[in-house]
């Protein structure tokens, strides 16, 4: 695929993947959206079935069809636009091209190539070895589908108790997933790990999660008895000897399979939104407080909630999007918002959050 024009590269991708049109690997249902995944790689299908176990269905007409084709790494020469690294990062990982009403995104490190437009959702390359990127692509198509239908995207985790949902946002590294897992240990259901979609429904604010398993650091595992079985004795001893600050900042992520660790909880993906907790705490402080705030007067906290759609979002020409701060404030106007500040105490804030949800 070297030395191809963008239009010819697009045509070549279509030719390669059209042969999989009659195959099907799995069918998933996220809220009201059914996603069909087709692939020529049985092991990839097996991995995806395990990952998406809570969302597998047997029938239904798909709103989205994702085709994942196992090939060698793809490195076509073209005038790619470089995706600049996120703040604080230096490595360039992605590049993209917009062509013929669609977008191609290439992952430089893995050689994975993605294409999407209004009707096609294609992944090509070493898919099985990079199943996490295929998962992210599938989830991105659901996010696009929801944004096209009036949702706003939030950088937040989510839990639910008896249909009442709580969004958990916060500054980077504050422990959104950790707090969610603490509450799941107390019997709450899981809605989302890191992305929430919100919109106004018939009876109030609704929130929708993304089917992404929680990814946690060793410190989270050590601090939660429900998760401790994820580590062998050698690693437990090693991490237990580290200073709390060092353990807190350690980047060694582990997927939490909810059906293995939380047998009484469910992965709901959708719930009423009854409140929002924003984590703004630090280990060095001795006491924790959870205080009601007026989010319209705390735009610094609002910034932690807003998530701008990224490279895998392609605006539809006939959709009137509004991702402004004013749009978020309108949706959150009647939603109770709390700030957790002072010292870090997951147990104390979990108790307060559960008490709040049980009173709704």
C-alpha positions, -999 to 999 in steps of 0.1 A, spaced: 0 0 0 30 23 -4 29 55 -26 -9 55 -29 -30 87 -32 -55 91 -3 -84 82 -27 -66 51 -40 -57 41 -4 -94 44 5 -104 23 -24 -78 -4 -15 -90 -5 20 -126 -10 8 -115 -38 -16 -97 -56 13 -126 -54 38 -156 -59 15 -147 -97 14 -157 -99 51 -192 -85 45 -208 -120 48 -190 -130 80 -199 -122 116 -180 -126 147 -202 -111 175 -232 -89 182 -232 -64 210 -258 -41 225 -248 -9 242 -279 9 255 -301 13 224 -273 7 200 -265 -27 185 -230 -32 171 -220 -61 148 -183 -70 147 -169 -90 117 -134 -104 115 -113 -129 97 -93 -136 130 -110 -162 153 -87 -155 182 -96 -118 180 -133 -127 181 -126 -149 211 -109 -121 229 -136 -96 221 -163 -121 233 -145 -124 266 -140 -86 269 -176 -78 260 -192 -107 278 -218 -85 295 -230 -70 262 -233 -101 239 -267 -106 223 -280 -133 199 -300 -112 174 -309 -77 163 -304 -54 134 -271 -35 139 -269 3 138 -231 -1 134 -210 -27 117 -173 -28 125 -150 -49 103 -117 -59 119 -93 -75 93 -61 -92 104 -32 -82 82 4 -73 85 12 -38 99 2 -11 75 25 18 67 13 36 35 31 66 24 8 96 22 6 132 34 -5 123 69 -15 150 94 3 144 127 -19 142 158 0 163 183 7 146 217 -16 154 246 -3 180 272 27 166 291 34 139 264 61 141 237 57 109 217 38 111 184 15 81 182 -11 88 156 -16 104 122 -46 109 101 -61 118 67 -96 130 58 -107 117 24 -140 112 6 -162 120 36 -143 97 59 -112 96 81 -82 73 83 -62 71 115 -29 52 116 -12 41 148 25 46 143 37 21 170 15 -8 160 8 -3 123 -30 -4 129 -51 15 104 -86 26 110 -112 41 87 -146 54 94 -174 74 77 -212 75 79 -215 39 69 -181 21 72 -161 13 104 -129 -6 95 -98 -17 114 -69 -33 95 -35 -45 107 -23 -69 135 -57 -67 152 -53 -98 174 -20 -85 190 -36 -51 195 -71 -61 206 -71 -32 230 -70 -8 201 -99 -27 184 -119 -24 216 -112 13 217 -123 17 181 -155 -2 187 -162 20 217 -154 51 197 -181 43 172 -207 40 200 -195 74 214 -199 89 179 -234 74 176 -245 89 209 -229 123 202 -248 124 169 -280 120 191 -275 149 214 -252 136 241 -223 154 257 -191 135 265 -177 136 300 -144 126 315 -159 106 343 -165 72 358 -200 61 368 -217 38 393 -254 31 400 -276 20 429 -311 8 422 -312 28 390 -298 60 405 -264 69 390 -235 89 402 -208 104 380 -172 105 393 -149 131 378 -117 147 390 -83 160 381 -59 136 365 -48 108 388 -73 115 415 -87 80 415 -121 80 397 -119 43 389 -106 35 424 -136 52 440 -160 34 417 -145 1 426 -147 8 463 -184 15 459 -188 -17 438 -173 -36 467 -203 -23 486 -228 -37 460 -232 -9 435 -234 -15 398 -208 -3 373 -217 22 345 -184 34 331 -147 36 337 -135 68 322 -161 82 297 -197 91 303 -223 104 279 -251 125 293 -283 140 279 -317 151 291 -343 124 291 -380 123 297 -376 121 335 -344 139 341 -307 135 333 -296 102 318 -260 89 317 -245 63 294 -212 45 300 -187 31 275 -180 -7 276 -144 -3 288 -133 -24 317 -117 -5 347 -79 -3 344 -62 1 378 -28 6 393 -13 -18 419 -21 7 447 -58 4 439 -56 -34 440 -38 -34 473 -63 -11 488 -94 -31 478 -99 -66 493 -121 -75 464 -93 -70 439 -64 -84 458 -66 -118 441 -54 -101 409 -18 -100 422 4 -130 430 22 -131 463 55 -119 449 40 -88 434 18 -81 465 50 -82 486 69 -60 462 41 -33 460 34 -34 497 70 -22 504 66 9 483 59 43 498 22 54 494 32 84 471 53 61 449 26 35 447 0 61 439 19 74 409 30 39 396 18 33 360 12 -4 357 -23 -9 346 -44 -40 351 -78 -47 335 -105 -56 361 -129 -83 348 -160 -74 368 -176 -108 366 -145 -123 383 -141 -97 410 -177 -84 416 -201 -113 412 -230 -95 427 -226 -63 405 -237 -57 369 -221 -37 341 -252 -15 334 -238 11 309 -270 32 314 -286 48 344 -304 79 356 -279 105 367 -286 116 403 -254 135 411 -218 143 403 -187 140 426 -155 158 416 -123 146 432 -99 174 441 -79 160 470 -43 152 479 -26 125 500 -7 151 520 -38 165 538 -51 148 569 -89 152 566 -114 147 538 -146 166 532 -174 163 506 -191 196 500 -219 208 478 -207 233 451 -224 255 425 -207 242 394 -216 275 375 -193 293 400 -165 267 398 -155 266 362 -122 251 373 -141 220 384 -162 220 352 -130 216 332 -125 182 348 -159 170 335 -157 182 299 -142 158 274 -137 171 239 -143 144 213 -110 133 198 -95 120 166 -121 93 162 -150 118 161 -161 129 127 -188 156 127 -219 148 106 -228 178 84 -265 176 93 -261 175 131 -260 206 152 -234 199 179 -229 221 209 -199 210 231 -195 244 248 -192 251 285 -226 266 284 -241 234 271 -226 214 300 -238 239 325 -273 237 311 -274 199 315 -259 200 350 -281 229 362 -304 206 382 -278 180 391 -263 180 426 -225 185 424 -201 177 452 -164 184 456 -142 159 475 -113 179 489 -86 177 516 -71 143 522 -77 111 502 -101 87 519 -120 64 496 -139 47 523 -153 79 538 -164 93 504 -178 59 494 -200 60 525 -212 95 518 -219 87 481 -238 56 489 -258 74 515 -267 101 490 -278 76 464 -299 56 488 -318 88 497 -328 96 460 
